[in-house]
Amino acid sequence: MAALALVLVAGCGDGAAASSVATNSTIPLSSPTVPPGSTAVPASPTTVTAAPDTLPPPAGIPSTTAAVLAGPRVSFTDSGQSLGNERSNHVSLGDLDGDGDLDVVLGDQGRVEVWFSDGQGTFSEQAQEFEISSGWYLSLDLGDLDGDNDLDAFVVVWEGTGRALFNQGGVQGGLAGALRDAGQRLSVSAAFCVSLGDLDGDGDLDAYVGQERADTVWLNDGSGTFANSGQALGRGITADVALGDLDGDGDLDALAGGWGESAKVWLNDGTGVLSDSGHDLAPAEVHIHGLALGDLDGDGDLDTFLAVSGRPNQVWLNDGAGVYTDSGQRLPGAPGHGVGLGDLDGDGDLDAFLANGTEVGEGNMIWLNDGSGVFTDSGLRLGSHFSMSVALGDLDRDGDLDAVIANTSFSTQPAETPNEVWFNETH
């Protein structure tokens, strides 16, 4: 398959993963140097395939939305790897150690884990871990915070403070891919998510933090030191946020969604000052747990796929000026908690990988795009855990998008909830 050319923007930490979607032409053949730690050993793989005209509609889902699209087959194989046994809330992908492949960073309840890739999609855990007081939720995004051309991490938590973790392989002169706390304690509270981007146009990465009651914007001085811009955006709970040029004026705007108020489009004046566009998405009673931005209908602007808990998932289309219209699609399934957009079936448009979470483990879903922004259930049900987050990238260097899924557990579920790696075998 030719090098993947689709560009997309995902929410709450997935942006780094999306921008790091690798192609065969950019990954060297050398393997990384893996620090001491435990190696995930693959078990017997399981392949799940959706073939046109062969799968019955899943139980409880109308046949009109469960039919499999004619055309490319969609097939994913469970690698058999278990990346830790913690309750994980978030996963991001990025090349932390600079060897050209995608590594995994997991946000758990109270710590951050790093898993290095061998270049073929087998992961080994970095010995260093970060114990962070977080209550029950931790989220992060990856990006070059200190300007030394490697990937750092910006971490936010539900209970505690936000912080930056610097990669030691750049100006720090240490082990590439090893993260160290930069020592900042940012006064974010009740935070659910963070998305990095150059909001003020000065060439470095700033941070939009989604919180309860009011979101905040933190501006970077270029060295990875952040200052609160003083903005307080919204009044509800922001569960996920994505940055992208929503109105076509060349700067980064924000789409923030959660519950307590409608999803909001925040427009940037070019200096990092965001204002409510007045064009809301989805009413307040719709609980949005995840969202992602991407050109779903092929018209060149950023649309959005909303992962909704307790109601069908939704697709909203952008008119190019940051005004969104409900496509009218109601995509049913288990409660959605996270979504990743990417070309999963090789037909050139953006499909959706839904991380779903229920105590009975109903499985994650793939919705296939017909190119116009109309989605059809592939019929696949991947995994059996309570899934919170998904990151897409070419993990095994075969030119298509694989998936890493962050899993957690609640009440009756077992405490051990291994995170999963699924290989795309479509092509």
VEXDREN-2710 file (C-alpha; in Angstrom, 1 decimal):
% VEXDREN-2710
k/r/px/py/pz
1/MET/0.0/0.0/0.0
2/ALA/1.2/3.5/-0.8
3/ALA/2.2/5.8/2.0
4/LEU/-0.8/7.0/4.0
5/ALA/-1.5/10.6/3.2
6/LEU/-4.6/11.4/5.3
7/VAL/-4.2/14.1/7.9
8/LEU/-6.6/14.2/10.8
9/VAL/-6.9/15.8/14.2
10/ALA/-8.1/13.7/17.2
11/GLY/-9.2/14.6/20.6
12/CYS/-7.6/14.7/24.1
13/GLY/-4.1/13.4/23.5
14/ASP/-4.9/11.6/20.2
15/GLY/-3.7/14.4/18.2
16/ALA/-0.1/13.3/18.7
17/ALA/-1.0/9.8/17.7
18/ALA/-2.8/11.0/14.5
19/SER/0.1/13.2/13.5
20/SER/2.5/10.3/14.1
21/VAL/0.8/7.9/11.7
22/ALA/3.8/6.2/10.2
23/THR/4.4/4.9/6.7
24/ASN/6.7/2.3/5.3
25/SER/8.9/4.9/3.7
26/THR/9.7/6.7/7.0
27/ILE/10.5/3.9/9.4
28/PRO/14.1/2.6/9.4
29/LEU/14.8/-1.1/9.7
30/SER/16.8/-0.9/12.8
31/SER/15.3/-1.9/16.1
32/PRO/15.2/0.3/19.2
33/THR/17.3/-0.1/22.2
34/VAL/14.8/-1.1/24.9
35/PRO/15.5/-0.2/28.5
36/PRO/15.3/-2.9/31.1
37/GLY/11.8/-4.0/31.8
38/SER/9.3/-6.7/31.2
39/THR/8.5/-7.7/27.6
40/ALA/5.0/-8.4/26.5
41/VAL/4.9/-11.9/25.0
42/PRO/2.2/-12.4/22.4
43/ALA/-0.2/-15.2/23.0
44/SER/-2.0/-17.1/20.2
45/PRO/-3.5/-14.4/18.0
46/THR/-7.2/-14.1/17.3
47/THR/-8.4/-12.7/14.0
48/VAL/-11.7/-11.0/13.6
49/THR/-12.9/-10.4/10.1
50/ALA/-15.9/-8.6/8.6
51/ALA/-16.6/-9.8/5.1
52/PRO/-19.3/-8.3/2.8
53/ASP/-22.6/-10.1/2.8
54/THR/-21.5/-12.7/5.3
55/LEU/-22.3/-11.3/8.7
56/PRO/-25.7/-11.1/10.3
57/PRO/-26.7/-7.8/12.0
58/PRO/-25.4/-7.8/15.6
59/ALA/-28.1/-8.3/18.2
60/GLY/-30.1/-5.3/19.1
61/ILE/-28.7/-3.2/16.1
62/PRO/-31.1/-2.4/13.2
63/SER/-30.1/-4.1/10.0
64/THR/-29.9/-0.8/8.2
65/THR/-27.0/0.3/10.3
66/ALA/-25.3/-3.1/10.8
67/ALA/-24.9/-4.1/7.2
68/VAL/-21.2/-4.4/6.1
69/LEU/-20.2/-2.2/3.2
70/ALA/-19.4/-3.8/-0.1
71/GLY/-15.8/-3.4/-1.0
72/PRO/-12.6/-4.0/1.0
73/ARG/-12.7/-6.5/3.8
74/VAL/-11.9/-5.3/7.3
75/SER/-9.9/-7.6/9.4
76/PHE/-8.2/-7.1/12.8
77/THR/-6.0/-9.6/14.7
78/ASP/-5.5/-9.6/18.5
79/SER/-1.7/-9.5/18.9
80/GLY/-2.1/-11.3/22.2
81/GLN/0.0/-8.7/24.0
82/SER/-1.1/-7.3/27.4
83/LEU/0.4/-3.9/28.0
84/GLY/0.2/-3.7/31.8
85/ASN/-2.7/-4.7/34.1
86/GLU/-3.6/-1.3/35.5
87/ARG/-6.8/0.6/35.1
88/SER/-5.9/2.8/32.2
89/ASN/-7.8/5.9/31.0
90/HIS/-5.8/7.1/28.0
91/VAL/-3.4/6.0/25.3
92/SER/-1.2/8.0/22.9
93/LEU/1.2/6.9/20.2
94/GLY/4.5/8.6/19.3
95/ASP/8.1/8.0/18.5
96/LEU/9.6/8.7/21.9
97/ASP/13.0/7.2/21.4
98/GLY/13.6/8.5/17.8
99/ASP/14.1/5.2/16.1
100/GLY/11.2/5.8/13.6
101/ASP/8.5/3.6/15.0
102/LEU/5.5/4.3/17.3
103/ASP/5.8/3.7/21.0
104/VAL/2.9/3.6/23.5
105/VAL/2.3/6.0/26.4
106/LEU/-0.5/5.0/28.8
107/GLY/-2.2/7.2/31.4
108/ASP/-3.3/5.0/34.3
109/GLN/-5.0/5.8/37.5
110/GLY/-2.1/7.4/39.2
111/ARG/0.8/6.8/36.9
112/VAL/2.2/7.1/33.4
113/GLU/3.6/4.0/31.6
114/VAL/5.9/4.0/28.5
115/TRP/6.2/0.9/26.2
116/PHE/8.8/0.8/23.5
117/SER/8.2/-0.8/20.1
118/ASP/10.7/-3.2/18.5
119/GLY/9.6/-1.9/15.1
120/GLN/7.3/-4.8/14.4
121/GLY/4.6/-4.0/16.9
122/THR/5.9/-5.9/19.9
123/PHE/6.2/-3.7/23.0
124/SER/8.5/-3.7/26.0
125/GLU/7.8/-1.6/29.1
126/GLN/10.2/1.1/30.1
127/ALA/11.5/0.5/33.7
128/GLN/10.7/4.1/34.7
129/GLU/7.2/4.9/35.8
130/PHE/5.7/8.1/37.2
131/GLU/3.5/7.8/40.3
132/ILE/1.1/10.8/40.0
133/SER/-1.7/11.6/42.4
134/SER/-4.6/11.6/40.1
135/GLY/-7.7/10.2/41.8
136/TRP/-9.5/8.1/39.3
137/TYR/-8.5/9.8/36.0
138/LEU/-5.4/10.8/34.2
139/SER/-5.1/12.0/30.6
140/LEU/-2.1/13.3/28.5
141/ASP/-1.0/14.5/25.1
142/LEU/2.4/14.2/23.4
143/GLY/4.4/16.9/21.7
144/ASP/7.7/18.7/21.7
145/LEU/7.2/21.1/24.7
146/ASP/10.8/22.3/25.2
147/GLY/11.8/22.8/21.5
148/ASP/14.5/20.0/21.3
149/ASN/12.8/18.0/18.6
150/ASP/11.6/15.0/20.7
151/LEU/8.3/14.1/22.2
152/ASP/7.4/15.2/25.7
153/ALA/4.2/14.7/27.6
154/PHE/1.7/17.1/29.1
155/VAL/-0.3/15.3/31.9
156/VAL/-3.6/16.4/33.5
157/VAL/-5.4/14.7/36.3
158/TRP/-8.8/14.7/38.0
159/GLU/-7.4/15.3/41.5
160/GLY/-4.0/17.1/41.8
161/THR/-2.1/19.3/39.4
162/GLY/-1.1/19.3/35.8
163/ARG/2.6/18.8/34.8
164/ALA/5.0/18.5/32.0
165/LEU/7.2/15.4/31.5
166/PHE/10.4/16.1/29.5
167/ASN/11.9/13.5/27.2
168/GLN/15.6/13.1/28.2
169/GLY/16.9/12.3/24.7
170/GLY/17.1/15.9/23.5
171/VAL/19.0/18.8/25.1
172/GLN/18.9/16.9/28.4
173/GLY/21.4/14.5/26.9
174/GLY/19.9/11.4/28.6
175/LEU/18.2/8.2/27.4
176/ALA/16.0/8.9/24.5
177/GLY/12.4/8.1/25.3
178/ALA/12.9/8.3/29.1
179/LEU/10.5/10.9/30.6
180/ARG/11.2/13.0/33.7
181/ASP/9.0/15.4/35.6
182/ALA/9.9/19.0/34.7
183/GLY/8.9/20.1/38.2
184/GLN/6.0/22.4/37.2
185/ARG/2.8/22.1/39.1
186/LEU/0.0/23.7/37.0
187/SER/-3.2/24.7/38.9
188/VAL/-5.6/22.6/36.9
189/SER/-8.3/20.9/38.8
190/ALA/-11.0/18.4/37.9
191/ALA/-9.4/17.9/34.5
192/PHE/-10.5/15.3/32.1
193/CYS/-8.4/16.0/29.0
194/VAL/-5.7/18.0/27.3
195/SER/-4.9/18.8/23.6
196/LEU/-1.6/20.4/22.5
197/GLY/-1.2/22.9/19.6
198/ASP/0.2/26.3/18.8
199/LEU/-2.6/28.5/19.8
200/ASP/-0.9/31.9/19.9
201/GLY/1.1/31.5/16.7
202/ASP/4.6/31.7/18.3
203/GLY/5.8/28.4/17.0
204/ASP/5.6/26.3/20.2
205/LEU/2.9/24.0/21.7
206/ASP/0.4/25.4/24.0
207/ALA/-2.2/23.4/26.0
208/TYR/-6.0/23.5/26.1
209/VAL/-7.2/21.7/29.3
210/GLY/-10.7/20.4/29.5
211/GLN/-12.1/20.7/33.0
212/GLU/-15.2/20.7/35.1
213/ARG/-17.0/24.1/35.1
214/ALA/-14.4/26.0/33.0
215/ASP/-11.7/25.0/30.6
216/THR/-8.3/26.7/30.7
217/VAL/-5.6/27.6/28.1
218/TRP/-1.9/27.4/29.1
219/LEU/0.7/29.2/26.9
220/ASN/4.2/27.9/26.4
221/ASP/7.2/30.2/26.6
222/GLY/9.1/27.9/24.1
223/SER/11.1/26.1/26.8
224/GLY/8.2/24.0/28.1
225/THR/7.3/26.4/30.9
226/PHE/3.5/27.1/30.9
227/ALA/1.5/30.1/32.1
228/ASN/-2.2/30.4/32.5
229/SER/-3.7/32.7/30.0
230/GLY/-6.5/33.6/32.4
231/GLN/-9.3/32.3/30.1
232/ALA/-12.2/30.4/31.6
233/LEU/-14.2/28.7/28.8
234/GLY/-17.6/27.2/29.3
235/ARG/-19.6/26.1/32.3
236/GLY/-20.2/22.4/31.9
237/ILE/-17.9/19.4/32.1
238/THR/-15.5/19.0/29.1
239/ALA/-14.7/15.3/28.7
240/ASP/-12.8/15.7/25.4
241/VAL/-11.4/18.4/23.3
242/ALA/-9.7/18.6/19.8
243/LEU/-7.8/21.4/18.2
244/GLY/-7.9/22.2/14.5
245/ASP/-8.6/25.1/12.1
246/LEU/-12.4/24.9/12.2
247/ASP/-13.2/28.1/10.4
248/GLY/-10.5/28.1/7.7
249/ASP/-8.6/31.2/8.9
250/GLY/-5.2/29.5/9.5
251/ASP/-5.1/29.3/13.3
252/LEU/-6.2/26.5/15.7
253/ASP/-9.6/26.6/17.2
254/ALA/-11.1/24.1/19.7
255/LEU/-14.1/21.8/19.7
256/ALA/-14.9/20.8/23.3
257/GLY/-17.6/18.4/24.3
258/GLY/-18.9/16.7/27.5
259/TRP/-22.0/17.2/29.5
260/GLY/-23.8/19.9/31.4
261/GLU/-23.9/22.1/28.3
262/SER/-23.8/21.7/24.5
263/ALA/-20.6/20.9/22.7
264/LYS/-18.8/24.2/22.0
265/VAL/-16.9/25.6/19.0
266/TRP/-14.3/28.0/20.4
267/LEU/-12.8/30.3/17.7
268/ASN/-9.2/31.6/18.0
269/ASP/-8.4/35.2/17.2
270/GLY/-4.9/34.1/16.2
271/THR/-3.2/35.2/19.4
272/GLY/-4.6/32.3/21.5
273/VAL/-7.7/34.1/22.8
274/LEU/-10.7/31.9/22.2
275/SER/-14.3/33.0/22.0
276/ASP/-17.6/31.2/21.8
277/SER/-18.7/31.0/18.2
278/GLY/-22.3/30.6/19.3
279/HIS/-22.7/27.5/17.0
280/ASP/-23.2/24.6/19.4
281/LEU/-23.3/20.9/18.7
282/ALA/-25.5/18.3/20.5
283/PRO/-27.7/19.4/23.3
284/ALA/-26.5/19.4/26.9
285/GLU/-28.3/16.1/27.8
286/VAL/-26.2/14.2/25.2
287/HIS/-23.2/13.0/27.2
288/ILE/-20.2/13.2/24.9
289/HIS/-17.3/11.1/26.2
290/GLY/-15.0/11.3/23.2
291/LEU/-14.6/13.2/19.9
292/ALA/-12.3/13.5/17.0
293/LEU/-11.9/15.9/14.1
294/GLY/-11.3/14.9/10.5
295/ASP/-12.5/15.5/7.0
296/LEU/-15.3/12.9/6.9
297/ASP/-17.2/14.1/3.8
298/GLY/-14.3/14.9/1.6
299/ASP/-14.9/18.7/1.3
300/GLY/-11.6/19.8/2.8
301/ASP/-12.7/21.0/6.3
302/LEU/-12.8/19.4/9.7
303/ASP/-16.0/17.5/10.7
304/THR/-16.4/15.6/13.9
305/PHE/-17.4/12.1/15.1
306/LEU/-18.9/12.2/18.6
307/ALA/-18.6/9.1/20.9
308/VAL/-21.6/9.3/23.1
309/SER/-22.5/7.4/26.3
310/GLY/-26.0/6.1/26.8
311/ARG/-27.2/7.3/23.4
312/PRO/-26.2/6.6/19.7
313/ASN/-23.0/8.1/18.5
314/GLN/-23.3/11.2/16.2
315/VAL/-21.6/12.7/13.1
316/TRP/-21.6/16.5/12.6
317/LEU/-20.5/18.1/9.4
318/ASN/-18.6/21.5/9.0
319/ASP/-19.6/24.0/6.4
320/GLY/-16.0/25.3/6.3
321/ALA/-16.7/28.3/8.5
322/GLY/-16.8/26.4/11.8
323/VAL/-20.6/26.0/11.7
324/TYR/-21.6/22.4/12.2
325/THR/-24.8/20.6/11.1
326/ASP/-26.1/17.3/12.5
327/SER/-25.8/14.7/9.7
328/GLY/-28.8/13.0/11.3
329/GLN/-27.0/9.7/11.8
330/ARG/-27.5/7.8/15.0
331/LEU/-24.9/5.1/15.3
332/PRO/-25.9/2.6/18.0
333/GLY/-23.8/0.4/20.2
334/ALA/-22.3/0.1/23.6
335/PRO/-21.5/3.4/25.4
336/GLY/-18.7/5.2/23.5
337/HIS/-15.8/6.5/25.5
338/GLY/-13.2/7.3/22.9
339/VAL/-12.8/7.5/19.1
340/GLY/-10.0/7.4/16.6
341/LEU/-10.3/8.4/13.0
342/GLY/-8.2/6.9/10.2
343/ASP/-8.5/5.0/6.9
344/LEU/-9.0/1.5/8.3
345/ASP/-10.2/-0.3/5.1
346/GLY/-7.8/1.3/2.6
347/ASP/-10.4/3.2/0.5
348/GLY/-9.0/6.6/1.0
349/ASP/-11.5/8.1/3.5
350/LEU/-11.6/8.3/7.3
351/ASP/-13.3/5.5/9.2
352/ALA/-14.0/5.5/13.0
353/PHE/-12.7/3.1/15.6
354/LEU/-14.9/3.3/18.7
355/ALA/-13.6/2.4/22.2
356/ASN/-16.7/1.2/24.0
357/GLY/-17.1/0.5/27.7
358/THR/-19.7/-1.6/29.6
359/GLU/-19.3/-4.0/32.5
360/VAL/-20.3/-6.9/30.3
361/GLY/-17.6/-6.0/27.7
362/GLU/-19.7/-5.6/24.5
363/GLY/-16.6/-5.0/22.3
364/ASN/-15.1/-2.1/20.4
365/MET/-16.6/-1.2/17.0
366/ILE/-15.4/0.0/13.6
367/TRP/-17.7/2.2/11.6
368/LEU/-16.8/2.4/7.8
369/ASN/-17.2/5.7/5.9
370/ASP/-18.6/5.6/2.3
371/GLY/-16.6/8.7/1.5
372/SER/-19.4/11.2/2.0
373/GLY/-19.5/11.0/5.8
374/VAL/-22.1/8.3/5.9
375/PHE/-21.0/5.5/8.3
376/THR/-22.0/1.8/8.4
377/ASP/-21.2/-0.8/11.1
378/SER/-18.5/-3.2/10.0
379/GLY/-19.9/-5.9/12.2
380/LEU/-16.6/-6.2/14.1
381/ARG/-16.6/-6.5/17.9
382/LEU/-13.0/-6.2/19.2
383/GLY/-12.1/-7.0/22.7
384/SER/-14.2/-7.7/25.8
385/HIS/-13.0/-5.1/28.3
386/PHE/-14.3/-1.7/29.5
387/SER/-12.4/0.4/26.9
388/MET/-11.7/4.1/27.5
389/SER/-9.4/5.2/24.7
390/VAL/-7.9/4.2/21.4
391/ALA/-4.9/5.4/19.4
392/LEU/-4.3/4.5/15.7
393/GLY/-1.0/4.1/14.0
394/ASP/1.0/1.7/11.8
395/LEU/2.6/-0.4/14.5
396/ASP/3.9/-3.3/12.4
397/ARG/5.1/-1.3/9.3
398/ASP/2.8/-2.9/6.8
399/GLY/1.2/0.4/5.7
400/ASP/-2.1/0.3/7.4
401/LEU/-3.5/1.5/10.7
402/ASP/-3.4/-0.7/13.8
403/ALA/-4.9/0.1/17.2
404/VAL/-3.8/0.2/20.8
405/ILE/-6.7/0.2/23.3
406/ALA/-6.6/1.5/26.9
407/ASN/-8.9/-0.6/29.2
408/THR/-10.2/0.0/32.7
409/SER/-12.6/-1.7/35.1
410/PHE/-15.4/-0.8/37.4
411/SER/-17.4/-2.5/40.1
412/THR/-18.0/-6.2/39.2
413/GLN/-15.1/-6.3/36.6
414/PRO/-11.7/-7.8/37.6
415/ALA/-9.0/-5.4/38.8
416/GLU/-6.6/-6.6/36.1
417/THR/-7.6/-5.0/32.8
418/PRO/-4.7/-5.4/30.3
419/ASN/-4.4/-2.9/27.4
420/GLU/-4.6/-4.5/24.0
421/VAL/-2.8/-4.2/20.6
422/TRP/-4.8/-5.1/17.5
423/PHE/-3.2/-5.5/14.1
424/ASN/-5.0/-4.4/11.0
425/GLU/-4.9/-7.3/8.4
426/THR/-7.1/-5.7/5.8
427/HIS/-4.5/-5.2/3.1
END
